[in-house]
């Protein structure tokens, strides 16, 4: 009988490589903890989606980080191998706060580093405001600023590419597609074209991202991947109207260091909006880092550079 497990990378005495279940928000949720040294600070990753859980594929991109951090990936409620419960922004946020407190207590830390990717950047931005006392810094990747404006830029990009390439089938689809950023029918149709024109993933495909080393990703069983795909769609269906309302443009004051990592070719959550927002915010420290060969997923498309950026942030923040 197959069992989920996470490979041991070294035999270091203070290391930890563990796939675990715990109760958050009254339901079972799963976390993957990996580090060569439990004395290092914690970095918690908030994955995208909603529903695009990372435990099944993230480890292969994060090996370098395990030397400098306690790396924690979390399958949020309704994602991957965690249970669902009621899906609301408030519940996700409360789960994250509960997880942060659990990790700090378990490892005897006062604060941690927080990385929010795409949908996870909604949670990350809110936590950077509401829970900053427990954070060394917030790192936003594929950062969401204003969903409606971002979707408009993304839609215009797709139209421009279709016209430039004289893509007859795409132009026919776009002619019938009404711009409705809170509509799932619109979203799924537009995202197919966005993927086609490399406006989401730029330097790799989704197959390479999720299944690049499929047989080595032992944290998920084959049945878990079917669950992953089903829950990804279900989470989007439940949450998209709430997500589509997000607008952080008026939130400009932060009391902790803020870092934005932006893919040059990201038209999923358009990087131009992130850059404009970056210049308006106030924070003790702020930095904007371009990833020149990435779209929406710098931690995976340019993982070596991303990991080095996190290590530099650790050195700068302390």
N, C-alpha and C positions, 0 to 999 in steps of 0.2 A: 504494500500500500504506500502510495506517495504521500509525503508530508511537506508542507511549506518549510523552508529553512533559509538562512542567509549564510553564505560561505564565510569562513574565517580567513582573514587576509594574512595575519601574522600570529606569532605566539607570544607577543609582548604581554607582560604580566598585568599591565593596567589597561588592557584593551577591552572592548565590548562590541560584539556583533550579534544583535538580537532583534528578532521579529516578534512583536508582543501585541497582546490585546489588553485594553483597559476600558473602563466605563467613563464616558464623557457625555454629559447631558442625558444621563440615564440609559444610554445604549452602548453596545459594544462597538469600539472603534480600534483600528490597528495603527501601530507606529513601527517604523524601522529605525533602529538606533545603531550607528556604526562609528567607532572611533578607535584609534591606536592608543589613545591616552585620555582617560577620564578626567585628568586635570585641566584639559583644554576647555575653552568656552563652548557653549551650545550655539548651534545655528539651526533654526527651525524653518523648514520650507513649507509654504502654503501653496499648494498646487493650483493649476488653472481649471477651467471648465465653465460652470460648475460640473464636476464629475470626472475630470481628467486626472485620476489618481496617479501618483508617481512611484509607489513602492515597487511595482512590477518591473520598472525599467531604469530608475534613476541611479541605482548603485554603480553601474558601469561608467557613468560620467563623473562620479564624485570621489573616486579613490584618493586623489590627491588631498581633498578636503579632510579626509579621515585622519590625516597626520596632524592637522592644525585645529580641528574642531570636533566636538561631539555632534555628528551629523544626524539630524532627525527628519525623516520623511513621514508624513501623516496622511493616510487615506481618510479624507473627511467624510462625514455622514452622507450616506447615499452614493458613495464612491468606492470602487475597488472591492476590498474585502472587509469594509466596515458596514455596519447595519445602517438603515435609512432613518427611521423616525420621521418627525415632521421637518420638512425642509423650508426654513425661513432664514433670512439674513441674520436676524437676531439670534437664532439658535446656533448658526455657524460661528458667530462672533463669541457667544458664550462658551461654546466648545473650545475655541482657540484660547480663551482666557483660562479656562480650566486646565487645558493641556500645558500652558505656560507655567502655571503654578505647580503642576505635578512635576514637570521637568526640573524646575528650579529647586524644589524641595528634594527631589531624588538625588540630584548631583551636588547639592549644597552650594548653589550659585545664587547671586543676587539679581543678575540680568542675563539676557541672551540676545543674540543677533537674529533678526527676523527678515526672511526673504519672501516677498509676495509676488507671484507670477500670474499675470492676466487676471482672471477672476480672483485669484488669491491676493492680488494687489488691492482689491476692494477691501478685503478683510485687513490686509496689512496697513493700509492708509488709515482705516478707522482705529486700529490698535495703536498706531503711532500717535494718534490723538488721545485716545481714551486710556491707554495702558502703557504710556511712555515710561513710567517709573520702573518698569521691568525690562526695558529694552536698551541695549547699548546703541543700536542704530537700526534704521529701517532701510532695506534695499528693495526698491521696486523694479521689477523686470516685466516688460510688456505692460507697463503701467497704464491702468485705465484712468482717464481724466474726466471726460464727458462722453458717455456712451452715444448719445444722439449725434453729436458732432463727429465723433470718431467713425461711426457707421456711415455718415455722409461722405467723409473723406475716402473711406474704404470703397464705397459704392462708386464714387467718381473714378477711383483708380481702376476698378474693374472695367468700367465703360471705356476709359481711355485706352486700356490695353486691348480690349476687343476691337476697337476702331483702328488702332495702330496695326494690329495683326490681321485685320480684315477677317475676323473670326465670325463667319456667317451664323453658325449655330448659336454662339454666345450672344451675338447681336439680336437674334430672334428671341432668345430667352429674355434678354434685358428689355426688349421692347414691351414684353408682357409683364415685367416685374415692377410692381409698385414699391417705392421706397417706404417701408414700414419697419423701422428698427426694432420694434417690440414684437414683431411677428416671427414665429418660428419657420413658417413657410418661406418667408423672405430670407431669413437667416441661412437656412440650409441651401437654398438656391444660390445665394450670393457667395457663400463660403466655398462651394464647389468651384466657382470661377476664380475666387481668390487663391485657392490652392493651385489651380491650373496655371495661374500667372505668377506663382511664387511670391505672393504677397503675404503669405503666412509663414510657412517654412521655406527658407531660401536655399540653404546649402545641403539639405537632406530631405528625404521624403518621410511621410508619416510612418510608412512601413519600416524604414531604417531606424526611426526614433523608437517606436514601440517594440519592434521585433528584431532589431539588429543582431542581437545575440540571444535569440529566443530560448534556446535550450540551456543557456547558462543563467537565465533569470529565474532562479529556483524559489524566489519569494512568492511567485504566483504559480499555481497549478494551471493546466490547460483550461479547466472549468472556471477558474478565476478570471481568465481573459474574456470568456463569454459573459461573465458577470460584469466585468469592467465595461464592455461595450454597451451592454443593456442599461447599466446604471448611468453611464455617461449621458446617453440620450434622455433617460428619465429625469435626471437632475436638471438638464437644460430645459426640458419641458416644464418642470415645476417652477423653476427659478427665473426664467428669462425675462418675464415682464418686470420683475423686481430689479433685476440687473440692468435692464434697459433704462431705468430711471436715474441711474447713478450720475452725479455731476459734482466733482470735487473742485471746480474752478474757484469757488469762493473760500476754500480752506487753504490758507497760505502761510499760516504761522505754526511752526513745529518747534518743540523744545529739545529734540534729539537730532543727531546727525542723520541726514537724508541723502541717499545715493540712488540714482536712476541709471539702469543699464538698458540701453535701447538698441535694437537691431536696425541697421540702416535701411533694411527693406521690409520693415514691419508695417503692413497696412491692415493688420487685424486690429491692433490697438495702435493707431498711427503714431509713429515716433515724433512727428512734427508737433503734435499736441503736447507731448511730454516735454519736449524741449522748450516750448513756449511757457508751459506751466513752471518748469524749473527756474526760469529767469524771474518769475514773480514771487516765488516762495521765500520765506525767511526761516533760517535754521542755524544752529550753532556752527554746523559744518554742512555744506552741500556740495555734491559733485555729480557731474553728468558724464557717463562713459558710453561712447559709441562702439558698437560691434559691427565692423565693416562687412563681415561675411555672414550676417545673420538676418533672419526675419523676426518672427515672433518669439523664438526660443533660444536666446543666447546661452543659457546654462547648458544646452545640449548641442547646439550648432557650433559654438566655439567654447566648449567646456574648459579647455586648458586656460584660455584667457579669463573666462569668468571665475574659475577657481583662484587664479592669481589675484584678480581684483578683490575677492573676498579676503584673501590673506593680507593684502595691502590695507584693506579697511580695518582688519583686526589690529595691525601694527599701528595704524593712525589713531584709532579710537582707544585702544588699550583694553 
